[in-house]
């Protein structure tokens, strides 16, 4: 499947629509408001609401995002 999904912030949307993660969070459909991805020649993966712990070691570092467009961390 090929698709284009907005994963940024609403303030960056050229259409004014809420990004997918924001919409899923607002509808209560995510366990956590996170997403993760693995890019590979074969077996790439995108997850919403949780992280695949089989794909990394240690603990993830979470950084609060501030600013209107989300790039000020």
N, CA, C and O of each residue as an XYZ file, in Angstrom:
292
protein
N       0.841     -1.166      0.000
C       0.000      0.000      0.000
C       0.888      1.231      0.000
O       1.867      1.284      0.745
N       0.576      2.191     -0.796
C       1.250      3.480     -0.821
C       0.278      4.535     -0.337
O      -0.887      4.554     -0.735
N       0.766      5.417      0.528
C      -0.111      6.456      1.062
C       0.715      7.627      1.557
O       1.915      7.503      1.800
N       0.066      8.749      1.701
C       0.669      9.936      2.278
C      -0.154     10.298      3.497
O      -1.365     10.490      3.395
N       0.492     10.394      4.654
C      -0.203     10.665      5.906
C       0.445     11.859      6.573
O       1.669     11.905      6.701
N      -0.347     12.824      7.000
C       0.181     13.984      7.714
C       0.482     13.638      9.157
O      -0.414     13.234      9.897
N       1.734     13.790      9.568
C       2.139     13.484     10.935
C       2.654     14.717     11.666
O       3.251     14.594     12.735
N       2.437     15.880     11.117
C       2.950     17.109     11.691
C       1.921     17.738     12.631
O       1.104     17.038     13.229
N       1.968     19.029     12.750
C       1.061     19.765     13.618
C       0.022     20.511     12.792
O       0.272     20.859     11.638
N      -1.126     20.753     13.375
C      -2.215     21.449     12.679
C      -1.769     22.784     12.109
O      -2.194     23.170     11.020
N      -0.912     23.492     12.838
C      -0.465     24.814     12.389
C       0.313     24.744     11.079
O       0.434     25.752     10.382
N       0.837     23.582     10.736
C       1.604     23.426      9.504
C       0.759     22.912      8.348
O       1.256     22.798      7.227
N      -0.492     22.603      8.594
C      -1.357     22.035      7.571
C      -1.743     23.079      6.529
O      -2.251     24.148      6.867
N      -1.500     22.765      5.276
C      -1.889     23.687      4.202
C      -3.391     23.620      3.919
O      -3.950     24.520      3.293
N      -4.040     22.550      4.385
C      -5.476     22.383      4.152
C      -6.314     22.777      5.360
O      -7.534     22.912      5.255
N      -5.659     22.964      6.517
C      -6.388     23.288      7.738
C      -6.942     22.065      8.449
O      -7.616     22.201      9.471
N      -6.672     20.871      7.928
C      -7.150     19.641      8.558
C      -6.225     19.226      9.691
O      -5.039     19.553      9.691
N      -6.777     18.506     10.652
C      -5.963     17.962     11.735
C      -5.159     16.775     11.216
O      -5.673     15.972     10.438
N      -3.908     16.659     11.640
C      -3.101     15.507     11.264
C      -3.682     14.219     11.855
O      -4.445     14.261     12.820
N      -3.321     13.095     11.278
C      -3.876     11.801     11.679
C      -3.688     11.513     13.167
O      -4.649     11.137     13.838
N      -2.486     11.678     13.695
C      -2.243     11.359     15.106
C      -3.100     12.239     16.010
O      -3.642     11.757     17.005
N      -3.228     13.511     15.681
C      -4.066     14.422     16.464
C      -5.529     13.974     16.438
O      -6.198     13.963     17.471
N      -6.015     13.610     15.264
C      -7.399     13.160     15.130
C      -7.636     11.887     15.933
O      -8.629     11.786     16.653
N      -6.738     10.922     15.818
C      -6.881      9.672     16.576
C      -6.828      9.931     18.076
O      -7.584      9.322     18.834
N      -5.944     10.824     18.516
C      -5.865     11.153     19.942
C      -7.146     11.822     20.422
O      -7.674     11.472     21.477
N      -7.649     12.792     19.645
C      -8.870     13.494     20.029
C     -10.069     12.553     20.113
O     -10.973     12.773     20.920
N     -10.086     11.509     19.290
C     -11.178     10.533     19.291
C     -10.967      9.411     20.307
O     -11.791      8.501     20.397
N      -9.874      9.464     21.074
C      -9.603      8.449     22.091
C      -9.226      7.096     21.521
O      -9.430      6.073     22.174
N      -8.678      7.072     20.312
C      -8.352      5.810     19.654
C      -6.888      5.412     19.786
O      -6.471      4.409     19.208
N      -6.098      6.179     20.536
C      -4.695      5.842     20.755
C      -4.457      5.557     22.231
O      -4.954      6.279     23.096
N      -3.700      4.507     22.516
C      -3.324      4.229     23.903
C      -2.450      5.367     24.428
O      -2.625      5.814     25.562
N      -1.518      5.831     23.614
C      -0.651      6.963     23.920
C      -0.536      7.817     22.659
O      -0.616      7.286     21.551
N      -0.352      9.124     22.806
C      -0.239      9.984     21.621
C       1.166      9.940     21.018
O       1.855     10.959     20.959
N       1.585      8.751     20.572
C       2.916      8.552     19.989
C       2.800      7.793     18.676
O       1.798      7.130     18.407
N       3.828      7.903     17.879
C       3.947      7.054     16.702
C       5.410      6.716     16.514
O       6.291      7.463     16.939
N       5.660      5.603     15.883
C       7.026      5.176     15.617
C       7.113      4.544     14.245
O       6.122      4.040     13.717
N       8.301      4.574     13.672
C       8.460      3.949     12.364
C       9.843      3.348     12.219
O      10.812      3.810     12.822
N       9.911      2.321     11.417
C      11.151      1.654     11.035
C      11.159      1.633      9.516
O      10.211      1.155      8.892
N      12.218      2.145      8.924
C      12.346      2.137      7.474
C      13.401      1.118      7.089
O      14.514      1.125      7.616
N      13.039      0.245      6.167
C      13.932     -0.824      5.764
C      13.625     -1.175      4.320
O      12.540     -0.870      3.826
N      14.571     -1.816      3.636
C      14.305     -2.258      2.266
C      13.131     -3.227      2.228
O      12.341     -3.215      1.284
N      13.018     -4.060      3.248
C      11.879     -4.973      3.393
C      11.417     -4.915      4.840
O      12.240     -4.766      5.743
N      10.149     -5.028      5.071
C       9.632     -5.070      6.431
C       9.560     -3.727      7.140
O       9.715     -3.680      8.360
N       9.333     -2.641      6.425
C       9.155     -1.349      7.077
C       7.890     -1.378      7.921
O       6.984     -2.171      7.665
N       7.830     -0.515      8.923
C       6.722     -0.576      9.877
C       6.384      0.823     10.376
O       7.272      1.650     10.586
N       5.109      1.077     10.562
C       4.610      2.317     11.143
C       3.589      1.943     12.196
O       2.657      1.188     11.919
N       3.757      2.468     13.409
C       2.815      2.141     14.478
C       2.268      3.423     15.094
O       2.965      4.435     15.173
N       1.024      3.370     15.525
C       0.359      4.495     16.169
C      -0.122      4.062     17.543
O      -0.689      2.980     17.693
N       0.101      4.898     18.543
C      -0.401      4.624     19.886
C       0.529      3.826     20.760
O       0.299      3.715     21.964
N       1.581      3.263     20.184
C       2.566      2.516     20.962
C       3.821      2.359     20.118
O       3.823      2.638     18.919
N       4.885      1.906     20.764
C       6.134      1.646     20.072
C       6.413      0.154     20.093
O       6.091     -0.521     21.071
N       7.007     -0.368     19.030
C       7.349     -1.784     18.952
C       8.670     -2.005     19.677
O       9.736     -1.707     19.139
N       8.600     -2.525     20.893
C       9.786     -2.702     21.732
C      10.765     -3.734     21.187
O      11.897     -3.821     21.661
N      10.346     -4.510     20.206
C      11.256     -5.460     19.578
C      12.246     -4.763     18.642
O      13.210     -5.383     18.193
N      12.022     -3.501     18.351
C      12.842     -2.787     17.367
C      13.901     -1.875     17.980
O      14.638     -1.218     17.245
N      13.996     -1.820     19.312
C      15.010     -0.971     19.929
C      15.402     -1.539     21.284
O      14.703     -2.388     21.837
N      16.521     -1.067     21.812
C      16.963     -1.446     23.154
C      16.988     -0.199     24.021
O      17.063      0.918     23.511
N      16.925     -0.389     25.319
C      16.916      0.746     26.231
C      15.542      1.378     26.298
O      14.538      0.779     25.914
N      15.522      2.587     26.789
C      14.268      3.325     26.925
C      14.269      4.512     25.970
O      15.301      5.158     25.792
N      13.132      4.807     25.357
C      13.069      5.988     24.491
C      13.204      7.261     25.318
O      12.845      7.290     26.495
N      13.716      8.294     24.701
C      13.806      9.598     25.334
C      12.684     10.460     24.779
O      12.596     10.685     23.572
N      11.832     10.936     25.669
C      10.727     11.787     25.259
C      11.120     13.242     25.513
O      11.609     13.579     26.591
N      10.907     14.088     24.529
C      11.243     15.498     24.629
C       9.961     16.292     24.429
O       9.303     16.137     23.400
N       9.588     17.142     25.391
C       8.377     17.934     25.208
C       8.548     18.884     24.025
O       9.619     19.455     23.818
N       7.503     19.037     23.274
C       7.518     19.916     22.112
C       6.710     21.154     22.456
O       5.573     21.062     22.920
N       7.304     22.300     22.226
C       6.601     23.551     22.483
C       6.617     24.372     21.209
O       7.235     23.984     20.217
N       5.960     25.467     21.237
C       5.905     26.327     20.064
C       4.690     26.022     19.222
O       4.154     24.914     19.259
N       4.267     26.990     18.478
C       3.040     26.879     17.697
C       3.126     25.846     16.591
O       2.127     25.201     16.273
N       4.286     25.677     16.005
C       4.428     24.727     14.912
C       5.153     23.465     15.317
O       5.367     22.584     14.485
N       5.541     23.355     16.591
C       6.064     22.108     17.111
C       7.528     21.845     16.903
O       7.984     20.752     17.239
N       8.303     22.776     16.369
C       9.698     22.466     16.149
C      10.618     22.988     17.250
O      11.825     22.750     17.201
N      10.081     23.684     18.229
C      10.894     24.181     19.330
C      10.909     23.156     20.448
O       9.973     23.099     21.246
N      11.952     22.349     20.518
C      12.032     21.313     21.555
C      13.064     21.696     22.594
O      13.281     20.954     23.552
